[in-house]
Amino acid sequence: MPIDPPSPPTWAANLSNRIRLEAHHRLPWINGRRVLQGHHNRNVVVPLGRLARVVPSLEGTTHVKFRTPLRTLEVVPRLWTDEYTLLQAIRPYVENVPLPLARHGHWTVHSYVNGDPLGYLFPRREQPLDDKLLRLIAELMRTVASVPKAALPPVRPDWPTRDDSRGFLHRLITFSEEQVRKRYLPEFGVLFARLGIPDDAITRFRDRARKLSARSLCLVHADLHRDNIIKQGPDLHILDWELALYGDPLHELATHLVRMGYDENERKRMRGYWADEALPAHSNALDDDLPVYLDFECVQSVLTDTMRAARSLRPQPSASALEGAAGAIRRALAKAERPLDLPWIPDEGKTIDALCEWQSQPGNRPGRRLLSRH
């Protein structure tokens, strides 16, 4: 069982301050491990050291991971704001997830899985995943979906329950429209318009959501991409649970299919393993409902990828930085071209022009910060 640090955790706070300072100054390596940073958290892998006397159950473990949340764009709903508590709840049912060890303030300590992310082993468009790995991923989805609702932390009273897959998708649509598109419209509205993103990009899904078939809701990770799946020997481990939801299992499959960047053959095989071997009980109306979730994922990703690409630019960005941001936006637009019925996708030059115009507006500056104080 996870063990909280002693109180007052003076030694832990001092260690955390040193780690935050090193990460803040962007040291490329810490104790032989690179600082690992995603959109939502910064992770620093450090030797177990004095933590060994607080977590003696980790005999043989040499490193742990300090995890600090980042202030970033809020682009998806968060049902459980406390990832630490969620991991405590699900680990008796899903062993291949980080073990929460301790926490102090905003940061937490997790066990470190010394393996390789699938993004490193199988880069997109370079090396396809074999059937064994696809089956393992599908089995992990089944294991996650099988966690009893009673074992999960409480959900909000207004959150859809039981078989309300329509209510679940409506919740996603409402969040994306009200808390993403409209919320960030003052900052990104000009950029959205220049790129041809229509005002009803999200709300057009409401009619399609009303036609969904009923499916039992379950725990979903909701962000199963190549860098969140770690291969350690013959096993796969799932990281980064801060975006987990109690929702429609088809949402899990759709976000996975899109974010993994599978080719058509991989996508077909994964869908088959999921429907026939992993979660056949949840596959009713798969042909009708999966395309709805796939289209929604591509469309909401246009907003997310556009905002993140724009925010990634520093003052007076280099040509390569502008090209990289424009490329990310154009790839997102290409995926959403059909569901949005886009008449055109701006070329690289027009996309860069739109980004430069956006950056010239007052107040547009890097928006990601550590939540904890330095």
VEXGUMAR-491316 format. One record per residue (C-alpha): x, y, z. Coordinates in steps of 0.5 Angstrom, whole numbers, padded with zeros to 4 digits, always signed. Example, Ala and Ser with C-alpha at 12.3 -4.5 7.8 and 13.67 -1.06 7.14 Angstrom:
BEGIN
+0025-0009+0016
+0027-0002+0014
//
This chain:
BEGIN
+0000+0000+0000
+0002+0007-0001
+0006+0011+0005
+0005+0018+0006
+0012+0022+0008
+0013+0023+0015
+0010+0030+0018
+0013+0035+0018
+0017+0032+0011
+0023+0037+0012
+0028+0032+0008
+0022+0031+0003
+0021+0038+0002
+0028+0040+0001
+0029+0035-0004
+0023+0037-0008
+0026+0044-0008
+0033+0042-0010
+0029+0038-0016
+0025+0044-0018
+0031+0048-0018
+0034+0044-0023
+0028+0042-0027
+0027+0050-0027
+0034+0051-0030
+0033+0046-0035
+0039+0041-0033
+0039+0036-0039
+0040+0030-0034
+0039+0029-0027
+0042+0023-0024
+0043+0020-0031
+0036+0021-0033
+0033+0026-0037
+0027+0031-0034
+0021+0028-0037
+0016+0033-0039
+0009+0033-0042
+0003+0037-0043
+0001+0036-0036
+0007+0034-0032
+0014+0035-0031
+0017+0029-0028
+0024+0028-0025
+0027+0021-0024
+0032+0021-0018
+0035+0015-0014
+0031+0012-0009
+0036+0015-0003
+0033+0017+0003
+0026+0015+0001
+0028+0008+0002
+0026+0008+0009
+0019+0011+0008
+0018+0006+0003
+0021+0000+0005
+0016-0004+0001
+0020-0002-0005
+0026-0007-0004
+0031-0007-0010
+0028-0001-0013
+0034+0004-0015
+0030+0010-0017
+0023+0014-0016
+0019+0019-0020
+0018+0026-0018
+0012+0029-0021
+0010+0036-0021
+0004+0039-0025
+0004+0044-0030
-0001+0050-0031
-0003+0049-0038
-0009+0049-0043
-0015+0046-0040
-0017+0042-0046
-0021+0036-0043
-0025+0035-0037
-0022+0033-0031
-0027+0028-0027
-0022+0027-0021
-0017+0032-0020
-0013+0028-0015
-0009+0023-0020
-0005+0020-0013
-0012+0018-0010
-0014+0015-0017
-0008+0011-0017
-0009+0008-0010
-0016+0006-0012
-0014+0002-0018
-0008-0001-0017
-0011-0007-0014
-0014-0008-0020
-0009-0006-0025
-0002-0008-0023
+0001-0005-0029
+0001+0003-0027
+0005+0007-0023
+0005+0006-0015
+0004+0012-0011
+0009+0013-0006
+0008+0020-0003
+0006+0027-0004
+0007+0034-0001
+0004+0040-0003
+0003+0040-0011
+0008+0034-0012
+0008+0027-0012
+0013+0021-0012
+0011+0015-0016
+0015+0009-0017
+0019+0009-0024
+0018+0004-0029
+0025+0003-0032
+0023+0001-0039
+0022+0004-0046
+0016+0008-0049
+0012+0005-0055
+0014+0012-0058
+0021+0010-0058
+0021+0003-0060
+0016+0004-0065
+0016+0011-0068
+0010+0013-0072
+0010+0011-0080
+0017+0008-0079
+0015+0001-0075
+0008-0002-0074
+0006-0006-0068
+0006-0013-0068
+0000-0017-0067
+0002-0019-0060
+0003-0012-0058
-0004-0010-0060
-0007-0016-0056
-0003-0013-0050
-0006-0006-0051
-0013-0009-0052
-0012-0013-0046
-0010-0007-0042
-0016-0004-0044
-0020-0009-0042
-0017-0009-0035
-0018-0002-0034
-0025-0002-0036
-0026-0008-0031
-0025-0004-0025
-0031-0004-0021
-0034+0003-0020
-0035+0002-0013
-0027+0002-0012
-0027+0009-0016
-0026+0015-0012
-0033+0019-0012
-0035+0022-0019
-0039+0029-0019
-0047+0028-0018
-0048+0031-0024
-0044+0026-0028
-0047+0021-0033
-0048+0014-0030
-0050+0007-0032
-0051+0006-0039
-0052+0014-0041
-0047+0014-0047
-0051+0019-0050
-0050+0024-0043
-0043+0022-0043
-0041+0025-0050
-0046+0031-0049
-0042+0032-0043
-0035+0032-0047
-0039+0036-0053
-0041+0042-0047
-0034+0042-0044
-0030+0043-0051
-0035+0048-0053
-0036+0052-0047
-0029+0051-0043
-0025+0050-0049
-0027+0054-0055
-0031+0060-0052
-0026+0060-0046
-0020+0061-0051
-0024+0065-0056
-0021+0072-0054
-0014+0069-0055
-0015+0065-0061
-0021+0067-0064
-0017+0071-0070
-0012+0065-0071
-0018+0060-0071
-0022+0064-0076
-0015+0065-0081
-0015+0057-0081
-0022+0056-0083
-0024+0053-0077
-0032+0054-0076
-0035+0057-0070
-0040+0050-0070
-0034+0045-0070
-0036+0042-0063
-0044+0044-0063
-0045+0040-0070
-0044+0034-0066
-0050+0034-0061
-0055+0031-0066
-0050+0025-0067
-0049+0024-0060
-0057+0024-0059
-0057+0017-0064
-0051+0013-0060
-0053+0007-0057
-0053+0005-0050
-0047+0002-0047
-0045+0001-0040
-0040+0006-0037
-0033+0004-0034
-0026+0007-0032
-0023+0010-0039
-0015+0012-0039
-0017+0017-0044
-0010+0018-0047
-0007+0012-0049
-0002+0014-0054
+0005+0012-0055
+0009+0016-0050
+0004+0013-0044
+0005+0006-0046
+0012+0003-0043
+0014-0003-0045
+0018-0007-0039
+0021-0014-0042
+0014-0017-0044
+0010-0013-0040
+0006-0006-0042
+0005-0001-0037
+0000+0005-0037
+0003+0012-0035
-0001+0019-0034
-0008+0018-0031
-0009+0025-0029
-0014+0025-0035
-0018+0019-0033
-0026+0019-0034
-0032+0015-0032
-0034+0014-0039
-0036+0010-0046
-0031+0005-0047
-0032+0007-0055
-0029+0014-0053
-0022+0010-0050
-0022+0006-0057
-0023+0012-0061
-0018+0017-0057
-0013+0011-0057
-0014+0010-0065
-0013+0017-0067
-0007+0019-0062
-0003+0013-0063
-0003+0015-0071
-0004+0008-0073
-0004+0006-0080
-0010+0003-0083
-0008-0004-0082
-0006-0003-0075
-0012+0001-0074
-0017-0005-0077
-0013-0010-0073
-0013-0006-0066
-0021-0005-0067
-0022-0013-0068
-0018-0015-0062
-0022-0010-0058
-0029-0012-0061
-0028-0019-0061
-0023-0021-0056
-0022-0015-0051
-0029-0012-0050
-0034-0016-0054
-0040-0014-0049
-0038-0006-0050
-0038-0007-0058
-0046-0006-0059
-0047-0001-0065
-0039-0001-0066
-0040+0001-0074
-0045+0006-0072
-0042+0010-0066
-0034+0009-0067
-0034+0014-0073
-0038+0019-0068
-0032+0019-0063
-0027+0018-0068
-0029+0025-0071
-0030+0028-0065
-0023+0027-0063
-0020+0029-0069
-0025+0036-0069
-0023+0037-0062
-0016+0036-0063
-0016+0041-0068
-0017+0046-0063
-0012+0043-0058
-0006+0042-0063
-0007+0049-0066
-0007+0053-0059
-0001+0049-0056
+0003+0050-0063
+0001+0057-0062
+0003+0058-0055
+0010+0054-0056
+0013+0060-0060
+0017+0064-0056
+0018+0071-0058
+0022+0072-0065
+0021+0065-0066
+0026+0062-0071
+0024+0059-0078
+0024+0052-0076
+0020+0053-0070
+0015+0057-0074
+0015+0051-0079
+0014+0046-0074
+0008+0049-0071
+0005+0050-0077
+0006+0043-0079
+0003+0041-0073
-0003+0045-0074
-0004+0043-0081
-0004+0035-0079
-0009+0037-0074
-0013+0040-0080
-0012+0034-0085
-0015+0029-0080
-0021+0034-0079
-0022+0036-0086
-0028+0031-0087
-0032+0031-0081
-0031+0039-0081
-0033+0039-0089
-0027+0044-0089
-0027+0047-0096
-0019+0048-0096
-0013+0047-0091
-0008+0053-0091
-0001+0051-0094
+0005+0052-0090
+0006+0060-0092
-0001+0062-0090
-0001+0058-0083
+0006+0061-0081
+0003+0068-0083
-0003+0066-0079
+0001+0065-0073
+0005+0071-0074
-0001+0075-0074
-0003+0072-0067
+0003+0073-0064
+0003+0080-0066
-0003+0081-0061
-0002+0084-0054
-0001+0079-0049
+0000+0073-0053
+0006+0070-0049
+0008+0063-0047
+0003+0060-0042
+0005+0054-0039
+0008+0054-0032
+0010+0050-0026
+0004+0050-0021
+0009+0050-0015
+0013+0056-0013
+0020+0057-0014
//
